[in-house]
Amino acid sequence: MNLIEKIALKALHQVDPERSHGLALMAMKAGIVPLSGMVTTDRLKTKFCGMDLLNPVGLAAGYDKNATVVDALTQAGFGFVEVGAVTPRPQRGNPKPRLFRLTEDQAVINRFGFNNEGMEAAAARLTRRSRRRPVPVGLNLGANKDSEDRAADYVHVFETCGPHVDFATINVSSPNTEKLRDLQGADALRGLLSGVLEAREGQDKYTPIFLKIAPDLSDEELSEVAGVALEVNVDAVIATNTTLSREGLKSPFKAEAGGLSGPPLFERSTRVLARLSELTDGKMPLIGVGGIASADDAYQKIRAGASIVQLYSSLAYKGLSLVEEIALGLDKLLERDGFDHVSDAVGTGRKDWL
């Protein structure tokens, strides 16, 4: 982290977290945020679900909900970028305050509730994004809070925005929309995934479809999810979203409702990732998310079974320069342990998390 970034982060942390994030997006849109550019090595270049990635470190959904700074994000060192979540109709989300910094834990609690400008606005911006940089851009699909048919919402967003993205994620694991996680049940999940996969057949290109799951599933529930994902042939699973657990927190904000992200989530999410890798016997590509704040964290996710990883919350504490730091640090760790390519390390430490 350079001096300018340190000063900027310190200033932003004097402001309400949600306002602070809005200011950061405005600065990025204005082009005044230093960006790393493309970060890659032969060891880091990888192919995932048909997409060529310069490195395996991606941006998780939530940072750019409305696809307003996609072009800037593709220059920030990420190997891939996910925007959203986006719902069919615009919605305000939950009442403020709804975002909390847990500085003592280097963590974040949010209860946004899928606040976004809707799929039409997102589609318009995604249509205009630059295609000059080889960084895949995906969209996190959501459902409106008051929808009578949430499964249909996911299909509707995919049909509208799918042609303009390189992958799409079905998000049934946010804890901030009432009963949304009920869609992780086997029957509901099977119907939802099948609907989106069927909608893909009507498009002119093949768009990989990912499923994002919660870290709070029981072993039985996780086994059901794994079985359905394999059955319907979803392209990959993202493990995991935020947690409702508050174990071990120190911050005075620890009792706030919402999803917890950051380092306190790392162990829980990585154990779910490893178990999912075991349940699918390596047949399902996995994306590791939850608590990544260093190259070693990313490396542990990969060794637990993830082919690629995503981060978000740690950027609030360490800035965008963290992306390059993690990618190049991961390259050094792979070299240290004798791996010629990142794919060679996938799952090699899974047993340590089971």
C-alpha positions as CSV (number, residue, x, y, z in Angstrom):
1,M,0.0,0.0,0.0
2,N,1.5,3.3,-1.0
3,L,1.3,6.6,1.0
4,I,-1.5,8.1,-1.1
5,E,-3.6,4.9,-0.7
6,K,-3.0,5.0,3.1
7,I,-4.0,8.6,3.4
8,A,-7.1,8.0,1.2
9,L,-8.2,5.0,3.3
10,K,-7.7,6.8,6.6
11,A,-9.9,9.7,5.3
12,L,-12.6,7.3,4.1
13,H,-12.7,5.6,7.4
14,Q,-13.7,8.9,9.0
15,V,-16.9,8.7,7.0
16,D,-20.0,6.5,7.4
17,P,-19.1,3.2,5.7
18,E,-21.8,3.3,3.0
19,R,-21.0,6.9,2.2
20,S,-17.4,6.0,2.2
21,H,-17.9,3.3,-0.4
22,G,-19.9,5.7,-2.6
23,L,-17.1,8.2,-2.5
24,A,-14.6,5.4,-3.5
25,L,-16.7,4.5,-6.5
26,M,-17.0,8.2,-7.5
27,A,-13.2,8.5,-7.3
28,M,-12.7,5.4,-9.4
29,K,-15.3,6.6,-12.0
30,A,-13.4,10.0,-12.2
31,G,-10.2,8.2,-12.9
32,I,-8.3,9.4,-9.9
33,V,-7.7,6.1,-8.3
34,P,-4.2,4.5,-9.0
35,L,-4.8,1.1,-10.6
36,S,-2.4,-1.8,-11.0
37,G,-3.2,-2.7,-14.6
38,M,-3.1,-6.3,-15.7
39,V,-1.3,-8.6,-13.3
40,T,-0.1,-12.0,-14.6
41,T,2.6,-14.6,-14.8
42,D,2.8,-18.0,-16.7
43,R,2.2,-19.7,-13.4
44,L,-1.0,-17.6,-12.7
45,K,-2.7,-17.7,-16.1
46,T,-5.5,-20.2,-15.9
47,K,-8.6,-21.4,-17.7
48,F,-11.8,-21.6,-15.7
49,C,-15.1,-22.8,-17.2
50,G,-14.0,-21.8,-20.7
51,M,-12.7,-18.4,-19.6
52,D,-9.1,-17.4,-19.9
53,L,-7.9,-15.6,-16.8
54,L,-4.7,-13.6,-16.4
55,N,-4.7,-14.6,-12.7
56,P,-7.0,-16.5,-10.4
57,V,-7.8,-13.6,-8.1
58,G,-11.3,-12.0,-8.7
59,L,-13.5,-9.4,-7.3
60,A,-16.6,-10.7,-5.5
61,A,-20.1,-9.3,-6.0
62,G,-21.2,-6.3,-3.9
63,Y,-18.4,-3.9,-4.6
64,D,-20.0,-2.6,-7.8
65,K,-23.7,-3.3,-7.4
66,N,-24.8,-1.3,-10.4
67,A,-22.0,-1.9,-12.9
68,T,-20.9,1.7,-12.8
69,V,-17.1,1.2,-12.7
70,V,-16.6,-2.0,-14.6
71,D,-13.9,-0.6,-17.0
72,A,-11.9,0.7,-14.0
73,L,-12.2,-2.6,-12.1
74,T,-10.8,-4.5,-15.1
75,Q,-7.7,-2.4,-14.8
76,A,-7.2,-3.0,-11.1
77,G,-5.3,-6.2,-11.3
78,F,-8.1,-8.7,-11.0
79,G,-8.2,-11.8,-13.2
80,F,-12.0,-11.5,-13.3
81,V,-14.7,-9.2,-11.9
82,E,-18.2,-9.9,-10.7
83,V,-20.8,-7.1,-10.4
84,G,-24.2,-6.9,-8.8
85,A,-26.3,-8.4,-7.3
86,V,-29.0,-7.1,-9.7
87,T,-32.8,-7.7,-9.4
88,P,-35.5,-7.3,-12.1
89,R,-36.9,-4.1,-10.6
90,P,-34.9,-1.4,-8.7
91,Q,-35.2,-1.6,-5.0
92,R,-34.0,0.5,-2.1
93,G,-32.9,-2.4,0.1
94,N,-33.0,-2.3,3.9
95,P,-33.2,0.8,6.0
96,K,-29.9,2.6,6.9
97,P,-27.5,2.2,8.6
98,R,-26.9,-1.2,7.0
99,L,-23.1,-1.4,6.7
100,F,-20.7,-1.6,9.6
101,R,-16.9,-1.7,9.9
102,L,-15.7,-4.1,12.6
103,T,-12.2,-2.5,12.7
104,E,-11.0,-4.6,15.7
105,D,-11.8,-7.7,13.6
106,Q,-10.9,-6.3,10.2
107,A,-14.4,-7.4,9.2
108,V,-17.6,-6.1,7.8
109,I,-21.3,-6.7,8.6
110,N,-23.8,-5.7,5.9
111,R,-27.6,-6.0,5.6
112,F,-28.1,-4.2,2.3
113,G,-30.9,-6.4,1.1
114,F,-30.1,-6.3,-2.6
115,N,-30.3,-2.5,-3.0
116,N,-29.7,-1.8,-6.7
117,E,-31.0,0.2,-9.7
118,G,-32.5,-2.8,-11.5
119,M,-31.6,-5.0,-14.4
120,E,-32.3,-2.5,-17.2
121,A,-29.8,0.0,-15.8
122,A,-27.2,-2.7,-15.3
123,A,-27.7,-4.1,-18.8
124,A,-27.3,-0.7,-20.4
125,R,-24.0,-0.1,-18.6
126,L,-22.7,-3.7,-19.3
127,T,-23.5,-3.2,-23.0
128,R,-21.3,-0.1,-23.1
129,R,-18.3,-1.7,-21.2
130,S,-14.9,-1.9,-23.0
131,R,-14.0,-5.2,-24.5
132,R,-10.4,-4.3,-25.0
133,R,-9.1,-5.8,-21.8
134,P,-9.0,-9.6,-21.4
135,V,-10.7,-9.6,-18.0
136,P,-14.0,-11.6,-17.8
137,V,-16.9,-9.7,-16.2
138,G,-19.8,-11.5,-14.6
139,L,-23.1,-10.6,-13.0
140,N,-24.6,-11.7,-9.7
141,L,-28.3,-12.4,-10.1
142,G,-30.8,-11.6,-7.4
143,A,-34.5,-11.6,-6.7
144,N,-36.8,-8.7,-5.6
145,K,-37.8,-8.8,-1.9
146,D,-41.5,-8.6,-2.7
147,S,-41.5,-10.9,-5.7
148,E,-44.2,-13.6,-5.9
149,D,-41.9,-15.8,-7.9
150,R,-38.3,-15.4,-7.0
151,A,-37.1,-18.2,-9.3
152,A,-38.6,-16.4,-12.2
153,D,-36.7,-13.2,-11.2
154,Y,-33.4,-15.0,-11.6
155,V,-34.4,-16.1,-15.1
156,H,-35.6,-12.6,-16.0
157,V,-32.3,-10.9,-14.9
158,F,-30.3,-13.5,-16.8
159,E,-32.3,-13.2,-20.0
160,T,-31.9,-9.4,-19.9
161,C,-28.2,-9.1,-18.8
162,G,-26.8,-12.5,-19.8
163,P,-25.9,-11.5,-23.4
164,H,-23.6,-8.7,-22.0
165,V,-21.5,-10.7,-19.4
166,D,-19.0,-13.6,-19.5
167,F,-20.6,-15.5,-16.6
168,A,-23.5,-15.3,-14.2
169,T,-23.9,-16.2,-10.5
170,I,-27.2,-17.4,-9.0
171,N,-27.2,-15.9,-5.5
172,V,-29.5,-17.8,-3.1
173,S,-27.2,-17.3,-0.1
174,S,-27.6,-13.7,1.0
175,P,-28.9,-13.6,4.6
176,N,-30.4,-10.1,4.0
177,T,-33.5,-11.0,2.0
178,E,-36.1,-12.8,4.0
179,K,-36.4,-16.5,3.2
180,L,-34.0,-16.2,0.2
181,R,-31.8,-19.0,1.7
182,D,-34.8,-21.3,1.5
183,L,-34.0,-21.6,-2.2
184,Q,-30.9,-23.7,-1.2
185,G,-33.3,-26.6,-0.4
186,A,-32.9,-29.5,-2.9
187,D,-36.3,-29.2,-4.7
188,A,-36.3,-25.4,-4.8
189,L,-32.7,-25.2,-5.9
190,R,-33.2,-27.8,-8.6
191,G,-36.1,-25.9,-10.1
192,L,-34.3,-22.6,-9.9
193,L,-31.1,-23.8,-11.5
194,S,-32.9,-25.7,-14.2
195,G,-34.9,-22.5,-15.1
196,V,-31.8,-20.4,-15.6
197,L,-29.9,-23.1,-17.4
198,E,-32.9,-23.5,-19.8
199,A,-32.9,-19.8,-20.4
200,R,-29.3,-20.0,-21.4
201,E,-30.2,-22.4,-24.2
202,G,-32.2,-19.6,-25.8
203,Q,-29.2,-17.2,-26.0
204,D,-26.6,-16.9,-28.8
205,K,-23.6,-17.8,-26.6
206,Y,-22.7,-20.1,-23.8
207,T,-22.6,-18.3,-20.5
208,P,-21.1,-20.2,-17.6
209,I,-23.6,-20.3,-14.6
210,F,-22.3,-20.4,-11.1
211,L,-24.1,-21.1,-7.8
212,K,-23.2,-19.1,-4.7
213,I,-23.9,-20.9,-1.4
214,A,-24.0,-19.9,2.3
215,P,-21.3,-21.0,4.8
216,D,-23.9,-21.9,7.4
217,L,-25.3,-25.0,5.8
218,S,-25.3,-28.3,7.8
219,D,-23.3,-31.2,6.3
220,E,-26.6,-32.7,5.2
221,E,-27.7,-29.5,3.5
222,L,-24.3,-29.1,1.8
223,S,-24.5,-32.7,0.6
224,E,-27.9,-31.9,-1.0
225,V,-26.6,-28.8,-2.6
226,A,-23.6,-30.7,-4.1
227,G,-25.9,-33.4,-5.4
228,V,-28.2,-30.9,-7.1
229,A,-25.3,-28.9,-8.6
230,L,-23.9,-32.1,-10.1
231,E,-27.3,-33.3,-11.3
232,V,-28.2,-30.2,-13.2
233,N,-24.7,-29.6,-14.4
234,V,-24.2,-26.1,-13.1
235,D,-20.7,-24.9,-14.2
236,A,-19.2,-24.0,-10.8
237,V,-20.0,-23.3,-7.2
238,I,-18.9,-20.3,-5.2
239,A,-18.2,-21.1,-1.6
240,T,-19.2,-19.0,0.3
241,N,-21.3,-15.9,0.9
242,T,-21.4,-14.1,4.3
243,T,-22.2,-15.8,7.6
244,L,-24.7,-15.2,10.4
245,S,-22.2,-16.5,12.9
246,R,-20.6,-14.0,15.3
247,E,-18.1,-16.3,17.0
248,G,-15.0,-14.7,18.3
249,L,-15.8,-11.1,17.4
250,K,-14.4,-8.1,19.4
251,S,-16.0,-5.1,17.8
252,P,-18.9,-3.3,19.5
253,F,-20.8,-3.7,16.2
254,K,-20.7,-7.5,16.5
255,A,-24.4,-7.7,17.5
256,E,-25.6,-5.9,14.3
257,A,-27.9,-8.0,12.1
258,G,-26.6,-9.0,8.7
259,G,-24.0,-11.0,6.9
260,L,-20.4,-11.1,8.4
261,S,-17.5,-11.0,6.0
262,G,-13.7,-10.7,6.4
263,P,-11.1,-12.7,8.3
264,P,-13.6,-14.1,10.9
265,L,-15.3,-15.9,8.1
266,F,-12.1,-17.5,6.7
267,E,-12.0,-20.8,8.6
268,R,-15.8,-21.5,8.3
269,S,-15.9,-20.8,4.6
270,T,-12.7,-22.7,3.9
271,R,-14.0,-25.8,5.7
272,V,-17.2,-25.6,3.6
273,L,-15.1,-25.3,0.5
274,A,-13.0,-28.3,1.4
275,R,-16.1,-30.4,2.2
276,L,-17.7,-29.4,-1.0
277,S,-14.6,-30.4,-2.9
278,E,-14.7,-33.8,-1.2
279,L,-18.5,-34.2,-1.9
280,T,-18.1,-33.5,-5.6
281,D,-14.8,-35.5,-5.8
282,G,-13.1,-32.8,-7.8
283,K,-15.8,-33.0,-10.6
284,M,-17.2,-29.5,-9.8
285,P,-15.1,-26.4,-10.4
286,L,-15.1,-24.3,-7.2
287,I,-14.5,-20.7,-6.4
288,G,-13.2,-19.9,-2.9
289,V,-14.5,-16.8,-1.2
290,G,-14.5,-15.6,2.4
291,G,-12.0,-13.8,4.5
292,I,-9.1,-13.6,2.0
293,A,-6.8,-10.8,3.0
294,S,-3.4,-12.1,2.0
295,A,-1.6,-14.3,-0.6
296,D,-1.4,-17.1,2.0
297,D,-5.2,-16.9,2.5
298,A,-5.7,-17.2,-1.3
299,Y,-3.2,-20.1,-1.4
300,Q,-5.0,-22.0,1.4
301,K,-8.4,-21.6,-0.5
302,I,-6.8,-23.1,-3.6
303,R,-5.2,-26.0,-1.7
304,A,-8.6,-26.6,0.0
305,G,-10.1,-27.2,-3.5
306,A,-10.7,-23.8,-5.2
307,S,-9.5,-23.3,-8.7
308,I,-9.9,-19.5,-8.4
309,V,-10.7,-17.1,-5.6
310,Q,-12.6,-13.9,-4.9
311,L,-12.2,-11.1,-2.4
312,Y,-14.0,-7.9,-1.4
313,S,-14.1,-6.9,2.3
314,S,-10.4,-6.8,2.8
315,L,-10.2,-4.0,0.2
316,A,-11.9,-1.7,2.7
317,Y,-8.9,-2.1,5.0
318,K,-6.0,-2.6,2.6
319,G,-7.0,-0.9,-0.6
320,L,-7.0,-2.0,-4.2
321,S,-3.2,-2.5,-4.2
322,L,-4.0,-5.6,-2.3
323,V,-5.1,-7.3,-5.5
324,E,-1.6,-7.2,-7.1
325,E,0.0,-8.0,-3.7
326,I,-2.1,-11.2,-3.4
327,A,-1.7,-12.3,-7.1
328,L,2.1,-11.9,-7.1
329,G,2.4,-13.3,-3.6
330,L,0.5,-16.3,-4.7
331,D,2.9,-16.8,-7.6
332,K,5.8,-16.8,-5.1
333,L,4.1,-19.4,-2.9
334,L,3.4,-21.7,-5.8
335,E,7.1,-21.4,-6.9
336,R,8.3,-22.0,-3.3
337,D,6.3,-25.3,-3.1
338,G,7.4,-26.5,-6.6
339,F,4.1,-26.0,-8.4
340,D,4.6,-25.1,-12.1
341,H,1.0,-23.8,-12.4
342,V,-1.8,-22.7,-10.1
343,S,-3.9,-25.6,-11.2
344,D,-1.4,-28.1,-9.9
345,A,-2.0,-26.9,-6.3
346,V,-5.8,-27.2,-6.4
347,G,-7.0,-29.5,-3.6
348,T,-3.5,-30.5,-2.4
349,G,-4.3,-29.4,1.1
350,R,-8.0,-30.4,1.3
351,K,-7.5,-33.0,4.0
352,D,-6.2,-30.3,6.4
353,W,-9.6,-28.7,6.4
354,L,-11.8,-31.8,6.8
